[in-house]
Every structure is written in structure tokens, then in C-alpha cells.
């Protein structure tokens, strides 16, 4: 998942010149002269970037205009080209306008042309890493970020780029280390926000909420405080507290009334509270401002849940025709549930091969495979998505439906119930289906599974059950609890001939495992074939299922 802090931190690189010019304005005050005028919008944007904080959109636009004007007269200024490219990336991310990504690419490459990477142009390299992350190209983002970190490990703006890249590639251990490195180099609202995201992904909900509250308290401007409040709303929503989520999103909207992420979060929470008309109103406002792929999908599913099928189809088609390259996960989920599941699975395999291994991508892979009939293989990916730490109602629901299709009723019951326990209204379409699935599964049986039932004693003809040898003074009795009469110590011929360790304990000539040893038999998890197993950086888990072992049945999950 891409955090909203990455591209704006890149603006710090190269902002020193603007800040220096701003500082000079304040020298006269130290000499007893009149105080200087307040900083211009472009200067405010540079100051915000230096702190790793978001600038307001008008200030960001002013910074872009200021650098464009400067570069017309000073086309050889590599630092200004890099700063302009970072600003384009930031604006494109916040407005969902991929045209700004193209402008950023041209500006950053021009910066490298004026001053190559081999000459130490770290600003442009960092900007290219942030741009690659904004486009969902996590491998390239990692390459640029690691180059910059190797050249200057204390350059803190590189760590948000690396955190996003590592999470996108599924290397969550490296992402956590990057968060720790960032915390050692910098502080403030942005850093606490990234820490909150890290705690959330690990399932540490209380820590995530505390870090997000700290981020909101440390924020100095409305533009900086608003994302922190939205993160608090997201955390409340994810743990099934829609009333609190509405309050937190409302606080963000009082600061920035048209803030699209806050409107989208409030729309979800209002729908969970049964306020469908209010939710639809918020979704209309969101899509007019920031029609991100995930917003189009969520809005379409709410319309479908409310019986507005025509509107839902229109939103789904809008997503298909307008999605940028970074929207593959949303497109896969759309096709899996509302289009062609086979095409969704093929699309997700291609995305996985491209290196996208985030938790969302892993869950989408599981669901697309399941919906296309490749249920056994799907289970392995579902396990990876749910066992990393993140407590997601959607992920738990997907896993439960996959297990139900495979006849794993106990596991399916547990994960479907977990989805509803995490967030009873996690989706206007899927939460009711989770409830229906649990009802169909019914209550668990009181009867023990066969592999856990005690084994009946096995007696061989002509042998004593307690000794297994048929010889000795106590042969044929098998009921005397003490040492057999006349025996100084048990025979050392084999463990099976010792008193009290006969065949009625289940050891006999068996393998000594499973129910015979008093332990439940566990079947080894199936592993995917070599061509299809999901690779995980620095992890050893392998998802169950095999490309050649697909059941071929068409599941009946969503849709």
C-alpha cells in the first residue's frame, strides 16, 4: 500500500535554496527593522517539504509555477529540475492525475542530464524512486532508493521511498527496519504516521492508534493534521467502530472540507451505519474530486448493495476504462467479482511476476484464483495474506470462503466468524454473504474428528497386551499394574516389551505418530508447484496448493 507521505518527503531534497532565500528575508528583523512579509505560497511549500509535511494544494501549485518560471531563464539548474519533478509527483499522487507523472519523469531526467548520477545528483535519483513508487513499480523504486541510501545513509527522505517499495515487494521485514532507521534520523508528524502504518500492518492496533494520535498532535498546519486524522478514522473503521470513524473523518473535513480520502472514509462508515443516502452523497463528492480506482470499486459495490445496479455497472466500467497502471489490484478484484474471473487470475499472475507482492496483492491473487476455480492453489496465497499480522476483515472473509469450498469446515467457520468479529460491516456486499456462509455451515459438531478419537486396543493372537511378548510370569494377565512377579527389571529387548508400554498404548509396531501417540495427526500442508509458488523475500513460508492440483470447480463466493 502506498503511503501518502512518500512523494512529499522527496520535495525536501533540493529545497535548501528556497529556504535559504526565505531566511534572508528575516535578517532585517534581527537588525531592528520592520518585520518581513510572510512567506509566499511557494516558500510555504518549500518550508513544509523541509519538515516532511504536506503543503496545501494551492501552495504546491505555486511552487510548481515558481520553478517552471525560474527554469525558463536558468535551464541548467539541475536542483530546480529535481525539485520540480518531485512537486509534479506529489501533485499527481494527491490529485490522481497521471499526466503529472509524465511531467515529473521529464523534469527528473532533465536534472540527470544536467548533472549525472555519477556526479552525485541524489535529488534526481530520489525523485525517480518516488515516481516509480507512485506508479506501482516497486522494483525500480527500491533500486533508486537503495542507491541513494548507499551514497548517503543519513538522508532521511529516502526511507519513506524504501518503506513503500519494500512493502510493495512483500519484504515486510526490510520495511520495518527502514521505519526504525527513519525514526532514528527524523521526527515529527510524518514519521509518527509511518510508524502507525507499520504497527497496523503488524496487527498492533493499540500501538497504531497511539502513533496516529501522536502524529495528529505534532501536526503544525491544517494540511498536515488532516491526513493524520484520516489515518485515525481508517483505524477506527478497520476495527469495526463506524461511529468513531465518522467523528474522526468529520474532524479532518472541518479542516479541509473537500479532502477526498476523508470523504471516502466517511462514506464507508456511513454505509456501515445504514445511512445509505448520506454515503452515496459523499461518494459523489469523492469521485468528482479524486476518482481513484479503489474508490470507484467501493462506490460501485455500495450502489449494487442498494439495488442501484445500473449505477454500479457504470462505475465498474469507468474503472475499467480509466484505471492507471498502478491500479492492477483494484482491476483484479473488479473482474474476479463483477467480470471475468479467469482474466482476473491471469492479470494477477502477471502483476505478481512484475514483483508486486504487497498484502493487498497477495489477497487479490488468492481471491482471483479461487473465483477462477483454482481453489487449492488459492488457499496458499490466502494463508500468506492473513498470517503476516494485518487484521483485515476482507482477507479473513476471502480465506474463509476458500476453505469452505475445499470442505475445511472448521477453518472456514473460524475465519468467516473472524471477519465479522473484526468489522461486522466491512463491505456492503460481502458482510451479508459472510453471515449467510456461517449460517450454512451451522454449529460445529460435538463429535471428535476421526483422527482425534482414541484408538481401540489391538491384541495379537498368542501375545499379552501389556508386554507384547507372550512370555514371562505375568503372561496372559495384562491387568496387573505393578511390576510382573519374579521380574527384577523389564526386558531390554525393545521398548515394546516393557511393562505398561504394550500395544494397548498405541505404540506397538506403529509409527509412533498421530492418534496412536496421543497427539492429533496433522497433515503436511500442500505446497505449490515450482512454477507458481508465491515467492516471499526473506520468508520461508510457502503457500499451500499446487498449479497441477486445481480442483477445477467453480466456487460460489462473491457474485
BAZAKE-283582 format. One line per 2 residues: number of its first residue (from 1); their letters; for each residue x, y negated, z of C-alpha. Coordinates in steps of 0.001 Angstrom, whole numbers, plus 500000, padded with zeros to 6 digits. Example, Ala and Ser with C-alpha at 12.3 -4.5 7.8 and 13.67 -1.06 7.14 Angstrom:
REM BAZAKE-283582
1) AS) 512300,504500,507800; 513670,501060,507140
END
This chain:
REM BAZAKE-283582
1) XX) 500000,500000,500000; 501369,496642,499059
3) XX) 501514,494156,501900; 500642,490508,501161
5) XX) 503916,489288,502683; 506422,490604,500157
7) XX) 506449,488107,497324; 506158,485106,499581
9) XX) 509264,486071,501541; 511196,486070,498288
11) XX) 510450,482362,497999; 512868,481895,500885
13) XX) 515705,482810,498545; 516809,479562,496956
15) XX) 514522,477306,498992; 517519,475732,500740
17) XX) 517927,472987,498165; 514367,471751,498594
19) XX) 514653,471954,502361; 517915,470036,502328
21) XX) 516333,467269,500291; 513407,467170,502707
23) XX) 515735,466958,505706; 517430,463892,504239
25) XX) 514099,462088,504314; 514105,462287,508090
27) XX) 517603,460872,508690; 516389,457224,508855
29) XX) 514178,458078,511837; 517305,459001,513768
31) XX) 518709,455526,512954; 515734,453686,514430
33) XX) 513941,453028,511133; 510307,453726,510329
35) XX) 509371,457433,510291; 509429,459008,506838
37) XX) 506309,460023,504978; 505063,463568,505497
39) XX) 506487,466247,503185; 504939,466606,499758
41) XX) 502913,469726,498828; 505925,471213,497048
43) XX) 508071,470572,500111; 505453,472126,502372
45) XX) 505502,475247,500209; 509302,475426,500471
47) XX) 509169,474971,504246; 506573,477747,504535
49) XX) 508697,480025,502387; 511717,479412,504584
51) XX) 509720,480743,507541; 508359,483683,505555
53) XX) 504853,482230,505806; 502260,481863,503044
55) XX) 501804,478446,501548; 498342,477263,500682
57) XX) 497436,477856,497064; 497430,474106,496248
59) XX) 500900,473749,497784; 502115,476796,495870
61) XX) 500769,475338,492637; 502554,472067,493445
63) XX) 505845,473914,493959; 505449,475663,490605
65) XX) 504708,472368,488861; 507662,470689,490571
67) XX) 510149,473404,489495; 508774,473530,485949
69) XX) 509272,469790,485618; 512785,469963,487080
71) XX) 513848,472777,484765; 512819,470894,481662
73) XX) 515660,468481,482438; 518007,470986,484111
75) XX) 517606,474249,482178; 520862,475686,483519
77) XX) 519750,475674,487197; 519705,479399,487981
79) XX) 518497,478856,491544; 515415,476926,490414
81) XX) 514617,479583,487809; 514749,482238,490543
83) XX) 512565,480158,492855; 510060,479558,490072
85) XX) 509910,483265,489297; 509261,484108,492954
87) XX) 506489,481498,493093; 504832,482947,489987
89) XX) 504922,486417,491561; 503370,485084,494755
91) XX) 500570,483309,492915; 499891,486295,490661
93) XX) 499589,488570,493704; 497219,486264,495534
95) XX) 495028,485484,492535; 495194,488873,490822
97) XX) 496427,487221,487607; 498926,489473,485805
99) XX) 499804,486624,483440; 501801,485101,486275
101) XX) 503815,488326,486436; 504842,487815,482824
103) XX) 505873,484232,483613; 507820,485464,486632
105) XX) 509644,488028,484524; 510773,485387,482023
107) XX) 511897,482980,484750; 513875,485597,486680
109) XX) 515598,486938,483586; 516496,483362,482622
111) XX) 518045,482934,486059; 520184,486029,485479
113) XX) 521162,484716,482057; 522435,481505,483630
115) XX) 524152,483377,486445; 524508,487158,486110
117) XX) 524034,489623,488914; 527736,490403,488780
119) XX) 528373,486784,489740; 526285,487137,492876
121) XX) 522843,485958,491766; 520993,487643,494639
123) XX) 517984,485306,494386; 517022,486582,490934
125) XX) 517663,490216,491863; 515464,489892,494933
127) XX) 512783,488233,492834; 512854,491099,490331
129) XX) 512446,493583,493183; 509375,491748,494469
131) XX) 507947,491534,490955; 508414,495278,490415
133) XX) 506621,495959,493695; 503745,493683,492691
135) XX) 503389,495755,489520; 503475,499033,491453
137) XX) 506864,500054,490042; 508271,501267,493342
139) XX) 511404,502893,491963; 512564,499682,490322
141) XX) 511645,497673,493411; 513771,499997,495521
143) XX) 516744,499749,493152; 516765,495944,493165
145) XX) 516149,495768,496900; 518949,498151,497767
147) XX) 521354,496248,495530; 520618,493058,497414
149) XX) 520811,494737,500818; 524170,496299,499940
151) XX) 525524,492901,498928; 524099,491097,501975
153) XX) 522614,493328,504726; 521614,490290,506802
155) XX) 519488,488744,504060; 516166,489326,505800
157) XX) 513782,488576,502862; 514927,491808,501184
159) XX) 513403,494002,503870; 509716,493340,503082
161) XX) 510505,494302,499475; 512140,497529,500628
163) XX) 509357,498348,503099; 506785,498204,500327
165) XX) 508983,500176,497936; 509700,502951,500434
167) XX) 506034,503294,501382; 505075,503361,497711
169) XX) 507546,506180,497126; 506318,508099,500172
171) XX) 509579,507640,502079; 507915,506534,505309
173) XX) 510973,507231,507447; 513041,504757,505424
175) XX) 510204,502223,505602; 510195,502431,509402
177) XX) 513941,501905,509535; 513552,498858,507296
179) XX) 510941,497422,509677; 513347,497894,512573
181) XX) 516126,496164,510629; 513847,493246,509807
183) XX) 512828,492862,513442; 516498,492601,514363
185) XX) 517085,489794,511846; 513944,487672,511889
187) XX) 510833,486944,513925; 507513,485235,513573
189) XX) 504025,485991,512322; 505146,487695,509125
191) XX) 507389,490152,510962; 504727,490995,513545
193) XX) 502269,491552,510712; 504571,494065,509044
195) XX) 505097,495766,512401; 501321,496042,512785
197) XX) 501079,497709,509384; 503855,500120,510337
199) XX) 502111,501073,513588; 498813,501541,511765
201) XX) 500367,503905,509242; 501783,505973,512097
203) XX) 498420,506223,513845; 499410,503945,516735
205) XX) 496217,501930,516801; 496700,500071,520072
207) XX) 500212,499008,519087; 498968,497906,515679
209) XX) 496271,495747,517223; 498705,494200,519713
211) XX) 501199,493352,516953; 498443,491866,514790
213) XX) 497246,489723,517716; 500820,488535,518215
215) XX) 501018,487629,514519; 497873,485526,514806
217) XX) 499212,483794,517925; 502549,482997,516264
219) XX) 500992,481589,513079; 501547,477852,512699
221) XX) 499225,476978,509820; 495764,477997,508665
223) XX) 497294,479655,505591; 499493,481762,507897
225) XX) 496857,482542,510529; 494193,483667,508055
227) XX) 495984,486845,506863; 496707,487768,510484
229) XX) 493020,487507,511359; 492112,489558,508294
231) XX) 494521,492274,509431; 492790,492286,512824
233) XX) 489458,492656,511057; 490784,495533,508960
235) XX) 491986,497360,512070; 488615,496939,513766
237) XX) 486807,498168,510648; 489030,501213,510268
239) XX) 488357,502351,513823; 484587,502071,513359
241) XX) 483840,498761,515064; 481998,496729,512410
243) XX) 480641,494095,514814; 484127,493150,515968
245) XX) 485344,493277,512379; 482675,490770,511319
247) XX) 483798,488396,514082; 487451,488599,513086
249) XX) 486743,488131,509394; 484468,485240,510290
251) XX) 487295,483559,512216; 489501,483850,509125
253) XX) 486778,482400,506900; 486337,479424,509203
255) XX) 489943,478533,508424; 489864,479323,504688
257) XX) 486201,479604,503603; 486838,481286,500244
259) XX) 489529,483729,501376; 488779,486784,499230
261) XX) 490288,489529,501468; 488298,488210,504431
263) XX) 485100,488157,502358; 485726,491700,501128
265) XX) 486333,492976,504645; 483203,491295,505932
267) XX) 481177,492765,503054; 482203,496302,504084
269) XX) 481434,495636,507738; 478039,494077,506943
271) XX) 477110,497093,504842; 478014,499354,507778
273) XX) 475647,497329,509957; 472800,497853,507496
275) XX) 472879,494264,506226; 472970,495210,502559
277) XX) 471787,491878,501144; 474427,489945,503083
279) XX) 477069,492423,501965; 476079,492014,498315
281) XX) 476295,488242,498678; 479836,488494,499995
283) XX) 480843,490908,497241; 479588,488472,494590
285) XX) 481754,485746,496128; 484768,488063,496278
287) XX) 484540,489180,492671; 484185,485593,491492
289) XX) 487484,484731,493188; 489647,487856,493205
291) XX) 488307,490856,491217; 490888,493363,492444
293) XX) 490344,496985,491321; 489644,498254,494832
295) XX) 487076,495503,495318; 485271,496407,492086
297) XX) 485137,500069,493156; 483851,499330,496664
299) XX) 481265,496845,495397; 480088,499317,492760
301) XX) 479629,502076,495319; 477592,499792,497585
303) XX) 475339,498918,494661; 474962,502625,493882
305) XX) 474162,503449,497516; 471448,500782,497470
307) XX) 469898,502242,494315; 471175,499479,492019
309) XX) 472569,501940,489508; 472712,499553,486565
311) XX) 474766,497022,488500; 477008,499811,489771
313) XX) 477710,501090,486252; 478525,497548,485101
315) XX) 481066,497142,487905; 482638,500534,487170
317) XX) 483006,499628,483509; 484512,496276,484441
319) XX) 487128,498134,486474; 487931,500473,483573
321) XX) 488447,497635,481113; 490262,495092,483293
323) XX) 492486,497096,485639; 496209,496236,485606
325) XX) 498889,498957,485519; 499193,498845,489326
327) XX) 495555,499957,489742; 496008,503650,488963
329) XX) 494783,504907,492347; 491515,502974,492081
331) XX) 491028,504188,488499; 491680,507797,489539
333) XX) 489112,507627,492336; 486647,505967,489958
335) XX) 486972,508714,487347; 487005,511501,489930
337) XX) 483636,510437,491338; 481939,508462,488596
339) XX) 483522,509609,485350; 485780,512381,484083
341) XX) 487473,514318,486947; 489761,516247,484573
343) XX) 491062,512981,483137; 491444,511650,486689
345) XX) 493655,514596,487659; 495826,514181,484562
347) XX) 496137,510466,485213; 497159,511019,488821
349) XX) 499754,513620,487856; 501341,511047,485551
351) XX) 501332,508450,488332; 502885,510944,490728
353) XX) 505619,511721,488188; 506283,507987,487954
355) XX) 507215,508066,491639; 504052,506763,493268
357) XX) 503803,508862,496438; 502090,506491,498879
359) XX) 499493,507839,501281; 496706,506477,499063
361) XX) 498250,508122,496018; 498610,511439,497855
363) XX) 494969,511377,498933; 493867,510400,495409
365) XX) 495844,513312,493974; 494106,515711,496367
367) XX) 490664,514391,495502; 491205,514310,491739
369) XX) 492480,517900,491742; 489535,519018,493862
371) XX) 486969,517291,491708; 488518,518826,488587
373) XX) 488246,522339,490035; 491871,522796,491151
375) XX) 490838,523276,494746; 493665,525391,496145
377) XX) 496324,523002,494916; 494302,520052,496177
379) XX) 494494,521283,499765; 498274,520874,499895
381) XX) 498068,517206,498959; 495178,516636,501369
383) XX) 497319,518003,504190; 500165,515661,503288
385) XX) 497820,512662,503291; 496231,513470,506654
387) XX) 499255,514702,508602; 501564,511715,508157
389) XX) 499889,509835,511016; 497432,507378,509477
391) XX) 493931,507878,510873; 491737,507454,507815
393) XX) 488094,508469,507721; 488237,508728,503924
395) XX) 491271,511019,503965; 489691,513249,506623
397) XX) 486468,513464,504614; 488305,514449,501449
399) XX) 490211,517169,503275; 487038,518469,504912
401) XX) 485237,518802,501584; 488207,520606,500038
403) XX) 488327,523052,502950; 484589,523603,502750
405) XX) 484882,524536,499067; 487595,527057,499986
407) XX) 485418,528677,502653; 487558,527387,505523
409) XX) 484517,526503,507580; 486224,525854,510903
411) XX) 488771,523462,509434; 486144,521806,507254
413) XX) 483855,521247,510227; 486690,519709,512221
415) XX) 487796,517254,509508; 484296,516200,508479
417) XX) 483472,515512,512123; 486765,513640,512487
419) XX) 485896,511392,509541; 482621,510393,511168
421) XX) 484265,510005,514561; 486927,507643,513158
423) XX) 484387,505486,511341; 480760,506652,511132
425) XX) 480071,504266,508228; 483374,504487,506354
427) XX) 481603,504483,502970; 478022,503689,501966
429) XX) 478131,506688,499594; 480356,509199,501355
431) XX) 479481,508864,505037; 475940,510226,504435
433) XX) 477457,513081,502425; 479799,513915,505286
435) XX) 476789,514181,507596; 474969,516427,505114
437) XX) 478001,518673,504774; 478266,519068,508542
439) XX) 474587,519970,508720; 475031,522613,506031
441) XX) 477979,524115,507893; 475912,524376,511053
443) XX) 477207,525118,514514; 480336,527249,514903
445) XX) 479732,530942,515636; 480316,532264,519166
447) XX) 481841,535438,517728; 485612,535633,517645
449) XX) 487237,535908,514238; 488201,539479,513436
451) XX) 491926,538780,513700; 491452,537489,517271
453) XX) 489371,540405,518564; 491152,542817,520931
455) XX) 492331,545965,519200; 490916,549296,520335
457) XX) 493497,551709,521862; 494916,554072,519263
459) XX) 495623,557592,520625; 497627,560068,518629
461) XX) 496864,563807,518854; 499042,565520,521443
463) XX) 500576,562370,522886; 499979,560471,526078
465) XX) 498709,556917,525568; 500813,555487,528347
467) XX) 504130,556952,527324; 503649,557773,523660
469) XX) 505842,560919,524097; 503588,563697,525423
471) XX) 506312,564858,527826; 507190,564313,531478
473) XX) 505429,564927,534776; 502592,562476,534069
475) XX) 501847,563609,530556; 498160,563605,529685
477) XX) 497013,561381,532543; 497672,557862,531244
479) XX) 495860,556340,534250; 498494,556196,536976
481) XX) 499539,552545,537400; 502829,553259,539187
483) XX) 505986,554990,538123; 505363,558594,536960
485) XX) 506131,561129,539693; 509524,562714,539510
487) XX) 510914,559982,537258; 513799,557943,538590
489) XX) 513522,555360,535793; 511831,555231,532392
491) XX) 513488,556845,529446; 515753,554592,527414
493) XX) 514949,556341,524163; 512788,553463,522915
495) XX) 510656,550608,524287; 507532,552558,523375
497) XX) 508358,555330,525877; 508483,553020,528891
499) XX) 505568,553280,531376; 502953,550625,530846
501) XX) 504121,549939,527265; 502304,552668,525444
503) XX) 500250,552398,522318; 497199,551044,524150
505) XX) 499006,547685,524417; 499163,547373,520691
507) XX) 502945,547769,520374; 503216,551456,519280
509) XX) 504724,551653,515821; 503175,548405,514564
511) XX) 504987,545270,513529; 504581,543550,516884
513) XX) 502789,540539,515410; 499245,539286,515118
515) XX) 496455,540613,517279; 498490,543670,518201
517) XX) 500866,541495,520219; 498127,539481,521858
519) XX) 498729,536497,519560; 496426,535280,516794
521) XX) 497583,536190,513347; 498473,533092,511316
523) XX) 498599,533350,507567; 501548,531631,505997
525) XX) 500430,528547,504066; 500432,528880,500342
527) XX) 502961,526751,498504; 502592,525002,495174
529) XX) 504382,526249,492123; 507740,524738,491323
531) XX) 506330,522596,488541; 503601,520976,490578
533) XX) 504648,520780,494220; 504426,517247,495612
535) XX) 507934,516143,496493; 508361,514121,499649
537) XX) 511539,512138,500271; 513311,513236,503465
539) XX) 510496,515596,504456; 510286,519348,504401
541) XX) 506559,519907,504287; 505197,521408,501091
543) XX) 501511,521277,500314; 499611,524469,500037
545) XX) 498144,525664,496798; 499623,526731,493510
547) XX) 499135,525432,489999; 498597,529001,488870
549) XX) 496235,529820,491714; 493407,527426,490956
551) XX) 490044,528867,491619; 488513,527192,488588
553) XX) 485272,526459,490371; 483726,523012,490037
555) XX) 483351,521597,493541; 480321,519687,494620
557) XX) 481888,516978,496763; 481201,513405,495655
559) X) 478736,512827,492879
END
